[in-house]
Amino acid sequence: MLAAIGGVSLKRWYYGPELLWHARQALLQARGDPLCLQADVFTHRGLYFSLSVWHDAEAMLTFAHSGPHRRVIQVTSRLADVNQFHHFPCIAIPSREQALKVWAQHFEAAE
């Protein structure tokens, strides 16, 4: 399995509805994919996070480059600042807290 977690912060508060609409479409796309084992969006410390767990890297990449997810990527740079995404292998579906710890450790190591 492969997990992906990352966060964004809005450039302007009024971009929220547009970004959240696109993110919801991508979330529904992920949840409808049989190779997506878990998909969630949530806020943490002022950032909007997405967390997904995939059967394998190929499934995740196929999703990432298609449909609503491709469209949310296209608008994100206009609406938000991306705060690093991180992918990591896992043997079980991580909780939000576990994934945030991995993300924070990776983010801090990159700085």
BAPAKE-175119 format. One line per 2 residues: their letters; for each residue z negated, y, x negated of N, C-alpha, C, O, CB. Coordinates in Angstrom, 3 decimals. Glycine has a CB too. Example, Ala and Ser with C-alpha at 12.3 -4.5 7.8 and 13.67 -1.06 7.14 Angstrom:
# BAPAKE-175119
as> -7.800 -5.690 -13.190 -7.800 -4.500 -12.300 -7.800 -3.300 -13.200 -8.465 -3.319 -14.236 -9.046 -4.473 -11.308 ~ -7.080 -2.250 -12.850 -7.140 -1.060 -13.670 -7.870 0.030 -12.900 -8.039 1.138 -13.409 -5.725 -0.598 -14.084
//
This chain:
# BAPAKE-175119
ml> 0.000 -1.180 -0.833 0.000 0.000 0.000 0.000 1.246 -0.879 -0.437 1.232 -2.030 -1.210 -0.003 0.949 ~ 0.505 2.310 -0.291 0.569 3.582 -0.993 0.086 4.677 -0.051 0.591 4.811 1.064 2.013 3.874 -1.501
aa> -0.890 5.457 -0.499 -1.412 6.573 0.295 -0.853 7.878 -0.246 -0.584 8.006 -1.441 -2.966 6.595 0.279 ~ -0.682 8.841 0.645 -0.215 10.171 0.262 -1.111 11.197 0.937 -1.314 11.152 2.150 1.287 10.387 0.654
ig> -1.646 12.124 0.145 -2.497 13.185 0.681 -2.118 14.500 0.022 -1.810 14.554 -1.168 -4.004 12.868 0.456 ~ -2.149 15.553 0.820 -1.864 16.871 0.280 -2.266 17.936 1.268 -2.449 17.669 2.456 -0.392 17.006 -0.075
gv> -2.399 19.134 0.769 -2.841 20.234 1.615 -1.968 21.458 1.457 -1.333 21.664 0.423 -4.269 20.587 1.308 ~ -1.950 22.263 2.498 -1.256 23.544 2.466 -2.174 24.606 3.044 -3.072 24.308 3.831 0.084 23.480 3.251
sl> -1.943 25.838 2.648 -2.644 26.976 3.238 -1.593 27.941 3.767 -0.570 28.172 3.123 -3.591 27.678 2.196 ~ -1.847 28.489 4.916 -0.896 29.398 5.545 -0.749 30.683 4.743 -1.729 31.211 4.219 -1.330 29.719 6.970
kr> 0.476 31.181 4.650 0.692 32.478 4.006 0.201 33.608 4.909 -0.319 34.613 4.425 2.187 32.675 3.666 ~ 0.366 33.440 6.212 -0.101 34.405 7.216 -0.672 33.603 8.378 -0.131 32.554 8.727 1.065 35.368 7.698
wy> -1.750 34.078 8.977 -2.397 33.330 10.059 -1.442 33.057 11.207 -1.526 32.009 11.847 -3.608 34.087 10.571 ~ -0.527 33.998 11.479 0.363 33.846 12.629 1.484 32.829 12.394 2.274 32.569 13.302 0.964 35.184 12.981
yg> 1.567 32.251 11.194 2.509 31.156 10.955 1.945 29.817 11.447 2.659 28.816 11.502 2.848 31.068 9.458 ~ 0.667 29.813 11.798 -0.001 28.579 12.207 0.703 27.797 13.303 0.958 26.606 13.127 -1.362 28.895 12.656
pe> 1.028 28.426 14.434 1.658 27.653 15.507 2.982 26.996 15.096 3.244 25.848 15.455 1.896 28.547 16.695 ~ 3.805 27.715 14.352 5.088 27.135 13.934 4.887 25.963 12.977 5.508 24.912 13.133 5.965 28.204 13.270
ll> 4.017 26.149 11.986 3.769 25.066 11.032 3.149 23.860 11.737 3.540 22.720 11.486 2.847 25.549 9.892 ~ 2.190 24.114 12.613 1.534 23.010 13.307 2.498 22.275 14.239 2.394 21.058 14.397 0.338 23.526 14.100
wh> 3.435 23.000 14.857 4.429 22.333 15.702 5.278 21.382 14.862 5.479 20.228 15.239 5.329 23.373 16.418 ~ 5.774 21.865 13.726 6.582 21.010 12.837 5.759 19.842 12.296 6.248 18.715 12.217 7.150 21.837 11.665
ar> 4.511 20.116 11.925 3.647 19.057 11.392 3.380 17.994 12.446 3.342 16.805 12.131 2.319 19.644 10.890 ~ 3.197 18.407 13.683 2.976 17.436 14.760 4.191 16.541 14.942 4.046 15.336 15.147 2.651 18.155 16.076
qa> 5.378 17.111 14.871 6.595 16.304 15.009 6.674 15.266 13.885 7.026 14.112 14.126 7.855 17.209 14.996 ~ 6.346 15.679 12.665 6.356 14.747 11.524 5.264 13.689 11.685 5.467 12.526 11.338 6.162 15.515 10.189
ll> 4.113 14.093 12.210 3.025 13.139 12.441 3.449 12.081 13.456 3.200 10.892 13.257 1.756 13.871 12.930 ~ 4.084 12.509 14.534 4.562 11.551 15.541 5.625 10.634 14.948 5.667 9.445 15.266 5.128 12.291 16.770
qa> 6.481 11.177 14.091 7.486 10.359 13.408 6.801 9.284 12.564 7.177 8.114 12.619 8.402 11.244 12.519 ~ 5.796 9.683 11.785 5.093 8.727 10.926 4.396 7.663 11.765 4.500 6.471 11.477 4.069 9.451 10.031
rg> 3.690 8.095 12.799 2.964 7.137 13.633 3.895 6.159 14.345 3.483 5.058 14.711 2.126 7.876 14.655 ~ 5.135 6.559 14.537 6.112 5.678 15.175 6.816 4.743 14.213 7.580 3.879 14.644 7.128 6.492 15.888
dp> 6.579 4.896 12.932 7.221 4.064 11.916 6.399 2.791 11.714 5.213 2.876 11.397 7.373 4.843 10.573 ~ 7.002 1.613 11.889 6.224 0.377 11.742 5.691 0.144 10.325 4.775 -0.656 10.137 7.072 -0.795 12.146
lc> 6.253 0.834 9.327 5.783 0.670 7.953 4.720 1.698 7.562 4.227 1.697 6.434 6.950 0.765 7.000 ~ 4.375 2.570 8.503 3.278 3.517 8.296 2.024 2.888 8.884 1.955 2.622 10.084 3.581 4.922 8.954
lq> 1.048 2.655 8.040 -0.173 1.975 8.461 -1.223 2.935 9.011 -2.111 2.531 9.762 -0.752 1.203 7.304 ~ -1.115 4.215 8.630 -2.060 5.239 9.091 -1.423 6.605 8.847 -0.780 6.817 7.819 -3.453 5.119 8.353
ad> -1.601 7.524 9.783 -1.126 8.899 9.601 -2.081 9.835 10.324 -2.468 9.584 11.465 0.339 9.076 10.132 ~ -2.456 10.911 9.655 -3.419 11.837 10.219 -3.199 13.217 9.605 -2.721 13.334 8.477 -4.869 11.344 9.978
vf> -3.546 14.245 10.347 -3.615 15.610 9.822 -4.999 16.149 10.176 -5.559 15.813 11.219 -2.460 16.531 10.412 ~ -5.538 16.982 9.299 -6.877 17.517 9.511 -7.068 18.732 8.622 -6.290 18.973 7.699 -7.962 16.446 9.223
th> -8.114 19.494 8.915 -8.445 20.643 8.083 -9.661 20.300 7.225 -10.521 19.508 7.610 -8.715 21.905 8.955 ~ -9.698 20.925 6.055 -10.832 20.757 5.153 -10.878 21.967 4.228 -9.927 22.241 3.496 -10.726 19.420 4.337
rg> -11.989 22.684 4.271 -12.206 23.858 3.413 -11.040 24.851 3.456 -10.600 25.351 2.421 -12.432 23.410 1.979 ~ -10.558 25.123 4.643 -9.522 26.133 4.828 -8.099 25.670 4.575 -7.166 26.464 4.694 -9.801 27.264 3.953
ly> -7.912 24.407 4.230 -6.573 23.861 4.013 -6.212 22.913 5.146 -7.082 22.292 5.756 -6.489 23.135 2.654 ~ -4.928 22.813 5.414 -4.416 21.827 6.360 -3.935 20.635 5.543 -3.059 20.778 4.689 -3.259 22.420 7.262
fs> -4.501 19.465 5.800 -4.169 18.260 5.044 -3.382 17.274 5.880 -3.526 17.204 7.100 -5.428 17.601 4.525 ~ -2.548 16.514 5.194 -1.948 15.332 5.803 -2.344 14.138 4.934 -2.428 14.228 3.709 -0.372 15.469 5.928
ls> -2.580 13.030 5.607 -2.914 11.779 4.931 -2.135 10.675 5.614 -2.235 10.492 6.827 -4.458 11.491 4.960 ~ -1.366 9.946 4.841 -0.633 8.812 5.398 -0.731 7.638 4.440 -0.880 7.809 3.230 0.850 9.179 5.666
vw> -0.644 6.449 5.005 -0.691 5.223 4.215 0.517 4.395 4.613 0.779 4.169 5.794 -2.036 4.429 4.436 ~ 1.247 3.948 3.597 2.526 3.275 3.798 2.497 1.869 3.225 1.737 1.565 2.305 3.658 4.076 3.163
hd> 3.332 1.033 3.784 3.453 -0.345 3.312 3.854 -0.369 1.843 3.316 -1.152 1.060 4.478 -1.122 4.159 ~ 4.801 0.491 1.470 5.260 0.565 0.084 5.930 1.917 -0.166 6.099 2.719 0.753 6.241 -0.599 -0.234
ae> 6.304 2.154 -1.416 6.904 3.437 -1.805 8.238 3.669 -1.108 8.544 4.798 -0.724 7.096 3.496 -3.319 ~ 9.029 2.630 -0.942 10.328 2.779 -0.287 10.169 3.271 1.153 10.922 4.135 1.601 11.090 1.448 -0.307
am> 9.199 2.726 1.871 8.956 3.167 3.245 8.548 4.631 3.279 9.011 5.387 4.133 7.875 2.303 3.905 ~ 7.680 5.036 2.353 7.231 6.416 2.310 8.391 7.358 1.975 8.525 8.414 2.594 6.103 6.573 1.287
lt> 9.213 6.993 1.020 10.335 7.848 0.635 11.381 7.949 1.739 11.957 9.016 1.950 10.980 7.323 -0.636 ~ 11.627 6.863 2.435 12.575 6.890 3.550 12.090 7.873 4.612 12.871 8.679 5.118 12.753 5.473 4.160
fa> 10.810 7.806 4.946 10.217 8.739 5.893 10.318 10.178 5.377 10.720 11.080 6.111 8.751 8.368 6.158 ~ 9.954 10.381 4.127 9.873 11.733 3.563 11.198 12.478 3.615 11.216 13.706 3.699 9.396 11.664 2.136
hs> 12.290 11.755 3.566 13.615 12.391 3.503 14.369 12.320 4.817 15.591 12.467 4.835 14.445 11.747 2.423 ~ 13.661 12.098 5.924 14.370 11.948 7.192 13.691 12.721 8.317 12.506 13.045 8.246 14.471 10.479 7.565
gp> 14.463 13.004 9.346 13.982 13.533 10.611 13.017 14.696 10.533 13.187 15.598 9.713 13.349 12.473 11.343 ~ 11.999 14.677 11.390 11.047 15.793 11.458 10.325 16.075 10.140 10.013 17.229 9.848 10.029 15.516 12.522
hr> 10.055 15.043 9.345 9.375 15.311 8.078 10.269 16.141 7.160 9.792 17.066 6.503 8.976 13.991 7.386 ~ 11.541 15.824 7.110 12.466 16.610 6.289 12.480 18.067 6.763 12.522 18.988 5.948 13.898 16.006 6.347
rv> 12.444 18.267 8.081 12.456 19.631 8.617 11.161 20.381 8.302 11.209 21.573 7.999 12.678 19.599 10.127 ~ 10.008 19.717 8.367 8.759 20.415 8.039 8.758 20.810 6.565 8.242 21.872 6.217 7.526 19.525 8.362
iq> 9.312 19.996 5.712 9.407 20.342 4.287 10.275 21.587 4.100 9.970 22.448 3.274 9.988 19.155 3.472 ~ 11.356 21.673 4.875 12.256 22.816 4.748 11.595 24.137 5.140 11.912 25.171 4.552 13.484 22.595 5.596
vt> 10.686 24.130 6.115 10.060 25.380 6.557 8.741 25.676 5.854 8.255 26.806 5.903 9.830 25.332 8.042 ~ 8.160 24.683 5.204 6.833 24.867 4.620 6.799 25.966 3.577 5.851 26.751 3.550 6.361 23.583 4.006
sr> 7.802 26.048 2.718 7.752 27.070 1.659 7.768 28.483 2.232 7.267 29.411 1.597 8.928 26.893 0.696 ~ 8.332 28.659 3.414 8.345 29.966 4.060 7.003 30.273 4.731 6.586 31.430 4.786 9.474 30.033 5.089
la> 6.335 29.246 5.237 5.144 29.440 6.047 3.822 29.258 5.304 2.799 29.814 5.703 5.184 28.509 7.184 ~ 3.848 28.479 4.226 2.577 28.099 3.602 2.723 27.966 2.094 3.824 27.861 1.554 2.062 26.786 4.192
dv> 1.575 27.976 1.440 1.497 27.660 0.019 1.087 26.196 -0.079 0.102 25.773 0.527 0.481 28.607 -0.744 ~ 1.848 25.435 -0.844 1.554 24.009 -1.003 0.509 23.853 -2.093 0.661 24.392 -3.190 2.843 23.193 -1.345
nq> -0.543 23.122 -1.794 -1.634 22.893 -2.730 -1.640 21.439 -3.173 -2.571 20.689 -2.880 -2.985 23.270 -2.097 ~ -0.625 21.067 -3.859 -0.493 19.764 -4.511 -0.649 18.564 -3.578 -1.633 18.433 -2.851 -1.498 19.661 -5.596
fh> 0.337 17.714 -3.627 0.290 16.432 -2.936 0.112 15.343 -3.979 0.590 15.458 -5.108 1.577 16.191 -2.082 ~ -0.572 14.303 -3.589 -0.868 13.215 -4.518 -0.656 11.882 -3.813 -1.055 11.701 -2.663 -2.320 13.324 -5.062
hf> -0.025 10.960 -4.515 0.198 9.602 -4.010 -0.613 8.653 -4.875 -0.696 8.826 -6.091 1.726 9.217 -4.020 ~ -1.209 7.653 -4.245 -1.986 6.698 -5.021 -1.967 5.322 -4.351 -1.964 5.221 -3.125 -3.432 7.194 -5.191
pc> -1.955 4.273 -5.162 -1.979 2.924 -4.595 -3.365 2.627 -4.017 -4.374 3.146 -4.494 -1.599 1.867 -5.670 ~ -3.393 1.790 -2.991 -4.671 1.407 -2.388 -4.569 -0.018 -1.862 -3.483 -0.505 -1.547 -5.069 2.389 -1.246
ia> -5.714 -0.671 -1.774 -5.723 -2.040 -1.256 -6.235 -2.074 0.183 -6.150 -3.104 0.851 -6.590 -2.947 -2.149 ~ -6.765 -0.951 0.655 -7.203 -0.791 2.038 -6.927 0.654 2.434 -6.741 1.517 1.577 -8.728 -1.156 2.215
ip> -6.901 0.903 3.716 -6.661 2.266 4.190 -7.887 3.124 3.854 -8.994 2.839 4.312 -6.365 2.284 5.735 ~ -7.683 4.177 3.050 -8.827 5.016 2.668 -9.267 5.912 3.826 -8.458 6.301 4.669 -8.473 5.879 1.441
sr> -10.545 6.229 3.853 -11.047 7.208 4.817 -10.602 8.602 4.356 -10.136 8.770 3.229 -12.618 7.126 4.953 ~ -10.748 9.577 5.222 -10.454 10.963 4.827 -11.266 11.345 3.594 -10.745 11.929 2.643 -10.757 11.942 5.990
eq> -12.554 11.002 3.630 -13.444 11.383 2.537 -13.019 10.739 1.223 -13.021 11.396 0.182 -14.882 10.996 2.868 ~ -12.656 9.463 1.262 -12.189 8.785 0.047 -10.910 9.428 -0.477 -10.782 9.684 -1.674 -11.954 7.289 0.320
al> -9.971 9.685 0.417 -8.697 10.282 0.009 -8.904 11.686 -0.550 -8.264 12.067 -1.530 -7.721 10.326 1.194 ~ -9.798 12.457 0.070 -10.088 13.800 -0.442 -10.706 13.743 -1.834 -10.408 14.593 -2.673 -11.024 14.543 0.512
kv> -11.557 12.760 -2.094 -12.135 12.611 -3.432 -11.051 12.322 -4.459 -11.043 12.914 -5.538 -13.185 11.493 -3.444 ~ -10.137 11.415 -4.133 -9.032 11.094 -5.053 -8.175 12.328 -5.271 -7.793 12.633 -6.400 -8.165 9.924 -4.503
wa> -7.869 13.044 -4.180 -7.045 14.248 -4.271 -7.731 15.290 -5.157 -7.097 15.869 -6.039 -6.772 14.832 -2.861 ~ -9.015 15.527 -4.928 -9.759 16.532 -5.708 -9.818 16.152 -7.185 -9.658 17.016 -8.047 -11.188 16.694 -5.153
qh> -10.042 14.890 -7.485 -10.080 14.448 -8.882 -8.729 14.655 -9.554 -8.657 15.106 -10.697 -10.491 12.971 -8.970 ~ -7.674 14.327 -8.845 -6.330 14.510 -9.400 -6.008 15.997 -9.561 -5.442 16.412 -10.573 -5.276 13.833 -8.498
fe> -6.376 16.795 -8.553 -6.110 18.226 -8.582 -6.849 18.882 -9.740 -6.273 19.695 -10.462 -6.513 18.877 -7.254 ~ -8.117 18.537 -9.924 -8.915 19.098 -11.017 -8.387 18.672 -12.375 -8.394 19.466 -13.316 -10.369 18.680 -10.877
aa> -7.926 17.426 -12.495 -7.386 16.930 -13.755 -6.096 17.649 -14.124 -5.789 17.819 -15.304 -7.142 15.429 -13.672 ~ -5.340 18.071 -13.109 -4.061 18.747 -13.368 -4.249 20.190 -13.806 -3.349 20.776 -14.407 -3.188 18.706 -12.129
e> -5.408 20.770 -13.513 -5.635 22.188 -13.857 -5.987 22.381 -15.284 -6.205 23.512 -15.718 -6.713 22.771 -13.018
//
